[in-house]
Every structure is written in C-alpha cells, then in structure tokens.
Amino acid sequence: MCKKKLPILIFLLSFLSSVNAQVDYDKIPQVTSTYVLENATIYQTADRVIQKGSILIEDGIIKQVGPSVQAPAYAEIIKADSMFVYAAFVDALSHTGVAKSDEKKERPKVKFPGLVSDEMAGITPGTEVRASFSAKDKSISEMQKAGFAVSHVVPRGKMMPGYGSVVLLSSDPDKDVFLKENNSLFAQFTPASGISPATFIGVIAKWKEYYKNAKRKSGQMSKFKTSPAGMPRPKISKAEEALIPVVKKEIPVFFVTPKHKTIARAISLQKDLGFDMVLSDVKQGFHSNKKIKAGNYPVLLSLDLPEDKRKKDNKEDADKEEMNPDSKKEKKMDMDEEKEEMKEEEEEKDPEIEALRMKKEASLDRYLGQAAAFEKDNIPFAFAMINSKSKDAKANILKMVEHGLSEKAALNALTVNAAKALGVDNLVGTVERGKLANLVVTDKSYFDEKSSIRYVFVEGEKIEYEKKEEKKKKKAKDGEIVDIAGTWDYTAVIFGGEETGKTVISGTGDDLKISIFSSDEPNEAEDAYDISREGNSLTFLVDVDTDGGAMTLTMSLDFDPDSYEGTVSLGEMGSFPMTGSRISGPKSKF
C-alpha cells in the first residue's frame, strides 16, 4: 500500500499476532498477595489432574492445592470455573531480558589477526548475564503472554558468551529475580569476524586449548594453595579461570547445536574433553537420535519451526473462493471433464520436479515430527526459545502435536523437563504445595487452538489478560445505503502474510476521496483513483512502486455499517482477501 514497503508486502511473510491486553500493574497496585483459584481443572503434572480443584497462593508460594482449600478472609477469590491451570512454563534457554546491542560493530582492524584479545575473539566465559539483564525489557512481558514465568537467560556473544542464570520473569523491576545464578556456561560454534578463531575448526581448537589449560592450571592452583613453598604462583587468564567450574563439572555447558553437523561436533568435543553438556536449540536432531540416547545428553528442542506452506496454500485457495463466490461457478465442471484434466496434469508432471517436491515435503515432515520421534525413542527434552519468537510458541507446539507429539510430552517439555534440566525442579515445574506460585491459567485446554491465557502468576504476582470478544458484524439491511465516510482499518492477507493499515474515506457521491495509510509508514498516504461506487460496493485503483517497476492494485470492497470484505488484486499475481472494520465516523480525522 505504500511505495517503499510493497516488496515486503508481497514477498516476505510478516505475521502479526493477536495479543490480549495486559493490566498495567505499575499503575494499579495489587491489593492483596493472597489468591484462591476455585473450581478449575488443575494439571499438577501431565499425569496428575484434579477436576474442579482449588489452589491457595500466599506470599508467592502454593500453600494448598486440592479438591478444596481453606480461603483466608483477606484472599482474592478467582472464579476459575471451566478454566485450566498448569505450572507456568519454563524456557530452558534464551536471551530474555538481554537487549541486542544497537552499536554496529565494524570488522576489527588488527595487525596480527591470529593474536587478539579474548574479548575480541568472543571468548568471554566469565561474563555474568546479570550485567546485561534488564527487568524492564519488553521481551519479558512478551514471554509472560506466552505463559512463561521462568527463563534460563544467557548473555549474547560469539564462541563463549558467558555464564547463564535462571531468572523469574517478574514485572517488578525492584525484585531480585535471579533464582539460580551462574548455573551454566553458554557456548556456540560461532567464529569471530576476520580474526582468530575465524572458522568452525578454529573454534574447536580454541575450545580444546582453553579447556586443557584451565584443567592443567586448576591442578597447579590446588597444589599452590596446599603447599606454596618453592612454587611460582600459577598464571591463569580470566577466560581459563572461568572455565574451571566446567572442568570440575560444577556447571554444564549449554551448547547451541541446531544442525546434525553441530550436534556431531559438540558430542565429539565433549567426549574428548569430558565436560557435562546440554544440546541446545536442536532443529535437526532426527539424524542423531541414537548418538544422543547413547550419550544420555539432555536436549533442548528449538521452538523455531519451518513454515508449512501446504496448509497455507489450501487456506488461501479457500479464502479466495469464499471472497469470490462466482469463482466457484466458473471452476465447476462435470465429472468427466475434471477427470480428464487431472489425467493430463499427471502426464505433464516433470518426474525430477515431483521427486524434489516429495523430498522437500519429507524433510519438512521430519522437522515437524522431530519432537514426536524423540518421544517415541524415550529421549526426554525441553524447549529453548533462544532463536524463537514467543508469540509463535503455542502455534509451533500445536504443529508438533499435529505431527505426532503427545500433549503429555509437550506439557512435560514446557514444565518439569525444563525445570530438571536447569536444576530448579524443587522450586518450579509442577503445581504442588510449597513450590513457587508460578501458574498459567487458560480458558480452555492449552492445547485447544482457540484457548486464551487469562492469568499468569510469577511467584504469586498476578498478571491478568482480558479475553477479546469477537464482535458481531452488523449487516446492512436490504436496500440500506451505508455511509462509508470515515476511518477504517484494513488487513490484506497476501501470500500468507498480513499487511495492515488504515483507510480514510471522505466526500459523497462522485466526489469520494480515498487515502491509504500503511502501518509500516503511517504518515505517508497513497491516494486512490478511478473510484466507482454501486450501492455498497466500492472499487478503486492505487498505484505503487516496486523494485520491478510500477504496479496498479485494484480494490473491490463490499461495505456493511461497521465492516467490509473484499479483495485486493495484484495483476497477474492474483487476488487476495481484504477485510476491515470502522474505526471512526465521517467527521473524525485520521
């Protein structure tokens, strides 16, 4: 809809999630910290369910859970009839609360690229995540909306970014949210830029060098402390000293291993050196199940899944037909003609192209069915959000369930498995007396596609979400001419992605004026021309510029008093559904 954004509109899939409004507790203080959830379906674990049960929360702790509880007079009663309560989700690895650096780092200019400081090389294992964590970062509220109350947060960086910590995702900026500090070392096969280590092999070599130095010097330091007489004081770098807890197996290494090659490299390195390791952000583990099971490695599967265009293409076809009823009649043919056409299409298929398509689909099914394969092979796993979007978490979990993962295994991965991997299962991961009051409450089963999160509790801190009610569209009466002047929003679903914005319509009769404002550039308008109105049907054209040249968009919209439906046509690329709702009346300004 705007000149510079159309290439993104057409060729990139930009998804917007419908999120529920969050109560602002910075402005509205909580009256009490004692709550009773009544008459809910409570999943204490994936195997233990209480029907019509209640939970007493006091001082951030679950004080009682069962068929009934004794509610103090000062408690806030939450009627949770027909709702579902789960342990709030645990993110096993992410950068939640750690903002990306705004600084654009240029390639370092050094005289000897093979001899640089540890910091320049990305070898900073002693960096603590507390130094870069911010309780006010927007990623925390986004994770809360997805049902997460705890994250294993690690610093950003390259080869060895530093120590990770288990953090409560509280909205209170004054609370000390660190549950378990410096409980892991975060590592990646990420080379440095233009300096050593500049390759995967270089990273592995550096790992071995620093680990073996740390092991040797740790022994020297122990001897020096015991009997220093006649011994020179051991010289050890900060990076080597930071690796000593890894050498002593006091903390594990969370290694990012998305592909089967990185999994193989990490396993080989671990076997050579002997440290404890968690395979993290795994995307292609389906090639390595036997190795993972044989080594008994903890696994964190990625919640970043590839897009399944097969279902999307079918939905787009259905949307087109629904928006264009006449197209159904045009496509209709008798059975003999349809069979003949299908026969011709089969004969025209290129065997190589068909084989490539089938190979791609098989690969996609392996990705989407990876979690189910792990469950089948009895390999426990949790989920990592480090390269995933929190708004996509539920949708991607449902994709896994659709491809064979049981709801039980999915819930375990979100809760108790993640808590065990982080060593905090004595505090979180199940709904039990004495544990932190970390809960997520949904209006339907979490695994129902239409369910919404109504409450999230983080150590007893209540975060409430309002359920958006679907507005009933008011239809125009027979013969009623709708006054279309005013401001309307729009959503165009183009190649599976959503383009949104606002449309301002002014004037009457033959003097209509229409201006389109994209959400990407809300201050730049595209003016329509060749505007034609017949009853409540409106058509008009809009010119836009693309990288390939100018393009004319054709809008065909049918209006009701508070909404409209129609299509936007992109020439030979086809027509796509477009809908909108009234924002304001004729006299309001955009």
Phi, psi and omega in degrees: 000346177233154194300320187265351186256353185299320178304324177289319180302319186273316193256346178250148180263100181256112185261138176244127181267145174275111183249149181276152182287135181259135177294137182272097182280354173289333183258332181246097183294147178286133183287325182220160175246013179246126184226151171232120173267123187246142170059044180253161169274113189252119174267093177297317169220180178294338182259339184247113184235132176252120176276135180052051180258174181225156180226132174256124179247128179211133180055035176078006184241148171282110183271325178214147173209130181170190179301330176207154178225162176269112184271121175298155182297332184268005182281147171274123181269125177249111179287106185252029179306134179069004178266165181239134181243131178231161167298134179301149189286152181242117177275118188279348177190125177192177174255025181307130179082358180246104184287152174289148179287135178281345182286132175269107183277122177280160178301125185297141177257109182230154182286321180235095183302337180274351180234088181232169179291158178301320182297316178296327182280354181082020180254086183229057185297340181274358179293129180263137185292338179304327183294333183248357182280137176232123179291348181262001181296139185295338180297335180292312179294328178293322178291322177301316181299333179272359176099007182268138177239347181222139174227144169269102190262132180235153180287161176274155180162201184249254189293305178230086184295327179144195183277141173260160179221151176271124190234137172283134181270066181275152175272356182272108183291346182266354182276142172279106190266002183278110180280318183214111189262143178052050184266000182203164169247129181264131183219152180216158172269056183253109181290163173280169183258107176077002179223169181282134002272123186260000181222168177300317179297322178296321178297314180298318179298318179296319179303310182297318181298309184289322180295313181294323176296318180296319180295314181295314183287333175297319177295320179296319180294321178297316179295320181296320179294325182284314183215083186283345185300126177079001181253136173290147180293127183299138176261124182220135180283164179299320181294318179294319179295324180292339180276351182300318176300331176288315179301319181278001180061033175278332176223149178272166174260122174268102186262124176287116184223073185291323186253164183296331178291319179289328175298314180297319179297316182295318179296318178298317180295318180296318179295324181290319186261325174096009180283162174282139187219144172242121177284122192237149179057042184286127178244331182240044181286349183294345176271350191235016184307315183296316179296317181296316181292320180297322181273354180056041182278133170297145185231135172244111179279145178285143173263017174261103183255151176292155181283136177261097184284345183299311180291324180295317180298320179295321180293319179297319178298319179294320179298318180299316181294322180293322181283339181233080183303328182296334183294333178295319180293320181296324184277347186292136177211161180287165188298323181296317180294321181295316179297320180296319180295318179296323179295318180295321180296319179298320181291329183277348183295132177282123183303322181292318179294319180295320178295320178295319179298315181295324178295318179295318180294322178296320178296319179296318179296326177295318178301307185290334180262008183301313182299320178297321179295321177296318178298317180298324181273008179058041175256108179296147179208159172236185181245143176246136181256011191298327178238030181238162176260131184299327181292341180264358188302308184296313181302320181286327175295319178295327175297318179297319179296319179298332181259028167111347180287135178283152178298325178300311181294323179296316180293320177299319180296325181282341189235269191293323179297317179295319180297320179293319180299332182261357179073028180236022182290347173282348182248321188221174174106341176220161179262091184221153178302133178095344179273164178301143180281070174255107187224152170234132184241125181242155182281338173226179174307138180306328185274004171279127184304329185265007181287153178232146175280126181258325178218148166230130176250129177240105186048047177083353178280118185275127175239117187252141179237134179275136178279127179283121178276137178288124180283134176284126182285131178277123183266147177289139177286161179303126178083353181285130176262118183282136173280103187271357179295141180137195181249132181232148170270168176215151172224118177249123180265103187240118183051039176087342179264158181254130171247126185236166178170202181227150179237128178250122180244129178224164180086178180219165174055234181277358183254030179291142174233132183232129178236134181252129178240117178282148176297333180290324179224077188293348181260001179246125184255146170249121183270136181276160176214175185051049182280129180225133179235132175227107186065237178257015178258132184233132174233145178198167181243149175223130177266137176225157177256137175236174177299333181268003180122188183286149177218142178254126177261138178248121179256131176232111189233141175246122189259140163247174184306323185237006182203170174211160175224153179175204181223155169241126183257131179250049177062231183291345180286346176108180180251147185225150183293142179222131180227163178196166179227151180289134176261316182209168183278185186301330186271349181283151179251148180280000000 
